[in-house]
């Protein structure tokens, strides 16, 4: 009725609701927020007045749906070169959302398509109430620096440098990979978007001298693709079984390749016999043998690895349990 005025009070269903309050006028205009995980309500109790006479109290109930609790950790290299391998995007939670951005197709970021520059990758998730929330991470794509095999190579991610060596048609690192955060050997290396490594004997000085040790799945970023970059620097990858076999042909076969590839050999590969960490958390074989991963799987729980030891002139081939922790040699894409 003309001349009627209104006042209201507001009662939320829980402390997760904010943005409400008492007021007066002909229109309730309040922006309501739900910080919880379930739908909430605000009950507006509305009192009309006409000529100072109260009318019938009424109620209006607003429903506020929650936004999903979206999180996007840094789960991939944030600095890459334009010629680096495509990056499989992962880590967004809740799972089941979508990745978008320049250079992103089907959940994969393609540096060769994006070109150089800083690009935003956005993860979006829509919950059962149709509410969408986003979170973003940037990727810096740079021009490939000049590199000639035999030069030292600097890892763009942590600025560590590695010697390299041309062996036949291949370019290899001439030292084991030493990338990631050191964790105790009693811990498993988890799928947590954090690069992790063991140091032999839980002594960080051993990582500095002979590299880190990695469980297979962690080293591969939980990706079973043979030849994937894994923990190797951009434009390098974890060698496949084929890559290893090509290397062995430089020295006739794996039966003859151990002697030249060891630190005491003549190839420049310089693999130290710096031991292993077995899946039962036992260190073994330091100064006697070494094991190095390939990126080729054998079964759900095994992958191919290669071993050298003091007395043998050969390189042994092992179907190793993925939960063992071995060293990694990267090879140029």
C-alpha positions in Angstrom: 0.0 0.0 0.0 1.3 3.5 -0.8 3.0 5.0 2.2 3.9 1.7 3.8 7.5 1.6 5.2 9.4 -1.5 6.1 12.1 -2.6 8.6 13.8 -5.9 8.9 16.2 -8.0 10.9 18.3 -10.8 9.5 19.1 -14.2 11.0 21.7 -16.5 9.4 21.6 -20.3 9.5 25.2 -20.4 10.7 28.3 -18.4 11.3 29.5 -19.2 7.8 27.2 -16.5 6.4 28.2 -12.8 6.2 27.1 -9.7 4.5 23.6 -9.5 6.1 22.2 -7.0 8.6 19.1 -5.1 9.8 17.8 -2.2 7.8 14.8 -0.3 6.5 13.4 0.8 3.2 11.4 -0.6 0.3 14.2 -2.9 -1.0 16.7 -5.3 0.7 20.0 -5.0 -1.2 22.7 -7.0 0.5 25.5 -9.1 -0.9 25.6 -12.4 1.0 28.7 -14.6 1.3 28.9 -18.3 2.3 32.3 -19.4 3.5 31.2 -22.9 4.3 30.8 -26.0 2.2 27.0 -26.5 2.4 24.2 -24.3 1.4 23.1 -21.7 4.0 20.2 -19.3 4.5 19.4 -15.9 5.8 15.9 -15.4 7.3 14.8 -11.8 6.9 12.0 -10.9 9.3 10.1 -8.0 7.7 7.9 -5.6 9.6 5.6 -3.2 7.7 4.3 0.1 9.1 1.6 2.4 7.8 0.7 5.7 9.6 2.8 4.4 12.5 0.6 1.3 12.7 2.4 -2.1 12.5 1.2 -4.6 9.9 1.6 -8.3 9.6 5.2 -9.6 10.0 6.4 -11.6 7.1 9.6 -13.6 6.3 11.8 -13.8 3.3 14.4 -16.6 3.2 17.5 -16.2 0.9 19.6 -19.3 0.1 23.3 -18.8 -0.4 25.2 -21.6 -2.1 28.9 -22.1 -1.3 31.8 -21.5 -3.7 34.0 -24.6 -4.1 37.3 -24.6 -2.1 39.5 -24.5 -5.2 43.3 -24.8 -4.8 46.0 -24.9 -7.5 49.5 -25.6 -6.2 52.5 -25.0 -8.3 52.8 -28.5 -9.7 54.9 -27.9 -12.8 58.0 -25.9 -13.9 57.1 -22.2 -13.9 60.0 -21.2 -16.1 60.4 -23.2 -19.4 61.8 -22.6 -22.8 59.7 -22.3 -26.0 61.1 -25.6 -27.2 60.4 -27.5 -24.0 58.1 -30.6 -23.9 54.4 -29.9 -23.4 53.4 -29.7 -19.7 50.7 -32.0 -18.3 48.8 -29.7 -15.9 47.8 -31.3 -12.6 47.3 -30.5 -9.0 44.0 -28.6 -9.1 41.6 -29.6 -6.4 38.8 -30.6 -6.2 39.6 -32.9 -9.1 37.4 -32.7 -12.1 37.9 -29.1 -13.0 39.3 -27.6 -16.2 42.5 -25.8 -17.2 42.4 -22.8 -19.5 44.7 -20.2 -20.8 46.9 -19.3 -23.8 48.7 -22.4 -25.0 46.4 -24.7 -23.0 44.5 -27.5 -24.8 43.0 -30.5 -23.1 44.8 -30.0 -19.8 48.2 -29.6 -21.5 50.2 -26.4 -21.8 52.2 -26.2 -25.1 55.2 -23.8 -24.9 55.7 -24.0 -28.7 52.1 -22.8 -29.2 52.1 -20.1 -26.5 55.4 -18.5 -27.7 57.5 -16.5 -25.3 56.1 -14.4 -22.5 54.4 -14.8 -19.1 51.1 -16.8 -19.4 48.4 -17.5 -16.9 47.0 -21.0 -16.5 43.6 -21.0 -14.7 42.0 -23.9 -13.0 38.2 -23.7 -12.7 35.9 -26.0 -10.8 32.1 -25.9 -10.6 30.3 -27.5 -7.7 27.0 -29.3 -7.6 25.2 -26.0 -7.0 26.6 -24.5 -10.2 29.0 -22.2 -8.3 32.4 -21.7 -10.0 35.7 -20.7 -8.5 39.1 -20.2 -10.1 42.7 -20.1 -9.2 45.7 -19.3 -11.4 49.4 -19.9 -11.8 51.8 -18.2 -14.2 54.3 -19.8 -16.6 57.2 -17.9 -17.9 58.2 -19.1 -21.4 61.6 -17.8 -22.5 63.6 -18.1 -25.6 66.0 -21.1 -25.6 69.5 -20.0 -24.5 72.4 -21.0 -26.7 73.6 -24.5 -25.8 76.3 -26.7 -27.4 76.7 -30.2 -26.1 79.9 -30.3 -24.1 79.2 -27.0 -22.5 77.9 -26.7 -18.9 74.2 -26.6 -18.8 72.3 -24.4 -16.2 69.0 -25.7 -14.9 66.5 -22.8 -15.2 64.6 -23.9 -12.1 67.3 -23.8 -9.4 70.3 -22.5 -11.4 72.5 -25.6 -10.7 74.9 -26.3 -13.4 75.8 -29.7 -14.9 78.6 -30.8 -17.3 77.4 -32.4 -20.5 79.0 -34.9 -22.9 78.3 -35.9 -26.5 78.4 -39.7 -26.9 77.7 -40.9 -30.4 74.5 -39.2 -31.5 73.3 -38.3 -28.0 73.9 -35.5 -25.6 73.9 -36.6 -21.9 74.5 -34.9 -18.6 77.9 -35.9 -17.3 76.6 -35.9 -13.7 73.6 -37.2 -11.9 70.5 -35.0 -11.4 70.4 -33.1 -8.1 67.0 -31.4 -8.1 64.4 -31.0 -5.4 64.0 -30.6 -1.7 65.9 -33.1 0.6 63.7 -35.4 2.7 64.6 -38.1 5.1 65.0 -41.6 3.8 62.3 -42.9 6.2 59.7 -40.9 4.2 58.1 -41.9 1.0 58.3 -39.5 -1.9 54.6 -38.5 -2.4 52.5 -37.1 -5.2 52.3 -33.7 -3.5 53.5 -31.3 -6.2 56.8 -30.8 -4.3 60.1 -32.0 -5.9 61.7 -34.3 -3.4 65.0 -36.2 -3.3 67.0 -38.4 -0.9 70.7 -37.9 -0.2 72.7 -41.1 0.3 73.0 -41.9 4.0 70.7 -38.9 4.7 73.8 -36.7 4.2 73.1 -33.6 2.1 76.8 -33.4 1.1 76.3 -36.6 -0.9 73.7 -35.0 -3.0 76.1 -32.2 -3.8 78.8 -34.7 -4.9 76.8 -37.6 -6.6 73.3 -36.3 -7.0 69.9 -37.1 -5.5 68.1 -40.4 -5.4 64.5 -40.7 -6.6 61.7 -43.2 -6.4 60.5 -43.9 -10.0 57.0 -42.4 -9.8 58.2 -39.3 -8.1 61.0 -38.8 -10.6 58.5 -39.2 -13.4 56.0 -36.8 -11.8 53.6 -39.7 -11.6 53.5 -39.9 -15.4 54.0 -43.3 -17.0 55.0 -41.8 -20.4 58.3 -43.2 -21.6 60.6 -40.3 -22.5 58.8 -37.8 -20.4 60.7 -34.9 -18.9 60.1 -36.0 -15.4 62.4 -34.2 -13.0 64.9 -33.4 -15.7 65.3 -29.7 -16.7 63.2 -28.3 -19.6 64.4 -29.7 -23.0 65.9 -32.7 -21.3 64.2 -36.0 -20.4 64.6 -39.2 -18.4 66.2 -41.7 -20.8 64.1 -44.4 -22.2 65.2 -48.0 -22.6 65.9 -47.2 -26.2 68.0 -44.2 -25.3 70.2 -46.4 -23.1 70.6 -49.1 -25.7 71.7 -46.5 -28.3 74.3 -45.4 -25.8 75.5 -48.9 -25.2 76.1 -49.4 -29.0 78.8 -46.7 -28.8 80.7 -49.3 -26.7 79.6 -52.4 -28.7 76.9 -53.4 -26.2 75.8 -53.2 -22.5 78.2 -56.1 -21.9 81.1 -53.8 -22.7 79.8 -50.4 -21.7 80.3 -50.4 -18.0 84.0 -49.8 -18.0 84.0 -46.7 -20.1 80.8 -45.2 -18.5 82.1 -45.5 -14.9 84.0 -42.6 -13.3 87.2 -44.5 -13.8 86.5 -44.9 -17.5 87.4 -42.9 -20.6 84.0 -41.8 -22.0 83.4 -38.7 -19.8 80.1 -40.1 -18.6 81.7 -40.4 -15.1 79.1 -42.4 -13.2 80.2 -42.8 -9.6 79.4 -46.1 -7.8 77.5 -44.3 -5.2 74.9 -46.9 -4.0 71.2 -47.2 -3.8 68.2 -46.9 -1.4 66.1 -50.0 -1.4 62.3 -49.9 -0.9 62.8 -51.2 2.7 64.8 -48.0 3.5 68.2 -49.7 3.5 71.2 -47.9 2.0 73.5 -50.2 0.2 76.4 -50.6 -2.3 78.2 -47.3 -1.8 81.6 -47.4 -3.5 80.7 -50.7 -5.0 77.7 -50.3 -7.3 75.1 -47.8 -8.6 71.7 -48.0 -10.1 70.2 -45.5 -12.6 66.6 -45.2 -13.8 65.1 -45.3 -17.2 61.6 -43.9 -18.0 60.4 -47.2 -19.4 58.0 -49.2 -17.3 57.8 -53.0 -17.1 54.7 -53.3 -15.0 52.5 -51.5 -12.5 55.2 -51.7 -9.8 58.4 -52.1 -11.8 60.5 -50.1 -14.3 63.8 -50.8 -16.1 67.0 -49.6 -14.4 70.7 -50.0 -15.2 73.5 -51.0 -12.8 77.2 -50.8 -12.8 79.6 -52.2 -10.2 83.3 -52.4 -9.4 84.4 -55.8 -10.8 82.2 -56.0 -13.9 82.8 -54.4 -17.3 79.2 -54.6 -18.2 76.0 -52.6 -17.5 73.4 -54.8 -16.0 69.7 -54.4 -16.8 67.2 -54.7 -13.9 63.4 -54.9 -13.6 63.4 -52.8 -10.5 60.6 -52.0 -8.0 59.5 -48.4 -8.5 59.7 -47.8 -4.7 63.5 -48.2 -4.8 65.4 -44.9 -5.0 68.0 -44.7 -7.7 70.0 -41.9 -9.5 68.9 -40.2 -12.7 70.9 -39.2 -15.7 69.1 -36.8 -18.1 69.5 -36.8 -21.9 68.8 -34.0 -24.3 65.5 -34.0 -26.2 
